[in-house]
Amino acid sequence: MSNKAIIALAAATVLMAGTSHAQTIDKDGMTGPEVQAWLQKGGYKAELTKDSSDDPLINSAADGQTFKIYFYDCNAAKRCKALQFSAGFDLKTPLALEKANTWNRKNRYLKVYLDDDGDPYVQYDVNVNAGRTVAGLDDDFGVWTGMIGDFTTYIGW
């Protein structure tokens, strides 16, 4: 075996060892039951239902705050390439547009919009296809749960 072949084999072995521990997500995304099992494995409530388009929809909660997980870019087998974490807040007094805009200017991931009554909704979109891993999804979920706590503090919820 040549030195180049030995080096190439060693490099491949190192790469394979590093990725063998990372559970990859299917290239076409995740199904409702897969996301439900992932949440439940983490100790979270995960009620699997369907939305008006017959795509999966999950009702869940973290740190006392309920939220939904919407599924997007789904194929015929209901394997979906994107998830959207979403939570709404029914406030007694509408949230000022300026306050919502200030949140959006100062925060990268969790974005807020106001409904017709001035109630805030926050959303966080995640791609779950094309080589994504469960560890990456875990990290995204940590961003979501951390920022939802920050947002509830921001609006005095």
N, C-alpha and C positions, 0 to 999 in steps of 0.2 A: 504494500500500500504506500502511495506517495505521501510526502509531507502535506501537500495540498488536500488530498483526500482525507487524511487524518484530521486536519484542521477543520475541514468542512463537516466531517462527522461529529467532531467535538462541539462545533457551533450548533449543529442541528440538535444534538443531545441536550445542550444547555437550553435552547429555545423550547424544546418539547417538555423538559422538566418544569420550566416556568409556566407553561400554559396548561399542563396536565391537571393542575389544582384548580384552575378557573373553569367553572361550569359555564359553558357557552349556551346562549339562547338560540333557538332555531333561527335560521336565516330569514324565515318568513314571519318571525315575531312570536307572540305568545297567545295562548287561548285563555278564555275566562277561567276554566278549571286550574290551569297552571298558575295564573296570578293569584287565584284564591288560595291554592296550596302554599304558594310562596309567602303570602301574608300570614296565613295560619301558622306556618312553621316559625315565623317571627313572633308569634303570640298575639296577633291582631285579629279582630273580628273581620270576617269577610263573607258578606251575604251576596251570592251570585244571582243576578237577575238579568233582564234584557232591556235594552232601550227601545225607543219607538221604531228604530230601523232593524230590530232583531239582532243587534250586535250585543256582546256581553256588556254588563254594567255591574260594578261591585259597590256595595255600601259598606263603609268601614269607619273606623275611628282611631284616633291617636291622642293621647293626653287629654281625653275628655271632649275632643272636637270631632264631630262627625264630618265625613267627606265622602265623595264618590270618585270612582275610577272609571272614566269613559275609555272606550276602545275605538281606535281609528285605523283606517287603511286595512280593513279586514278582507280576507279572501273568502271564497265559498266555504272553506272548512272552518271559518271563524278564527283563523290564526291572524292576529292583528299586529301591525308593524309599529304602532304608536299607542301610548297611554297618556291620558290627561288626568291628573289629580285635580279635584275641584271642590271648593267649599264655599258656602254662602252664609251670610250673616244677616238676620232680620233685625235691624236696629230700630229703636224707638224714634231716634232722630236721624235723618239721612246723613250719610257721610259726605262732607264737603268735597266737591270735585278737586279743589286745591290740595286737600289732604291726600286723596287718592293719587293725584299726579306727583306729589312729593314722594310718596312711597315708591312709585314706579321709577322715578329719577334716581332714588338712592339704593334701590335693590335690584340685583341682576336677574334672579331666577323666578321668583314668585311675583306674578303680575296681578294687579287688581283692576277690575272694572266695576262700574255702578249700574244697577238695573234701573228701571223707570221710577222706582220709589226711593232711589238713593242708597239702596242696600248694597254693600260690597260683596263681590265674588272674587275669589283668588284662584288662580290656575297655574299649574306647572306641567309642561309637556315633556315627555320622555320618549325617545326612539328605542325600540326593543327588537331591533333586527340587525342584519348585516354585521355579524361578529360581536354583538354585545354579550356581556357576561352577567351572571347573576350578581357577582360582586359589584359590578357597575350599577345595576339596578338597586342593590342595597344602598350604595352611596347616594344615588338620586333620591331614594326614599328618605334617607337621613337629612338631605337638604330640605325636602318637602316638610317633614315633621318639625325640623328646627325652625324653618321660616314661618310655618303656620303659627307656632307659638309666638314668634316675634310679632307677627301681624295682629294676633289677638290682643297682645299687649299694646300695640300701636293704636288700635281702635278702642281700647278700654273694654274689651269683651269680657 
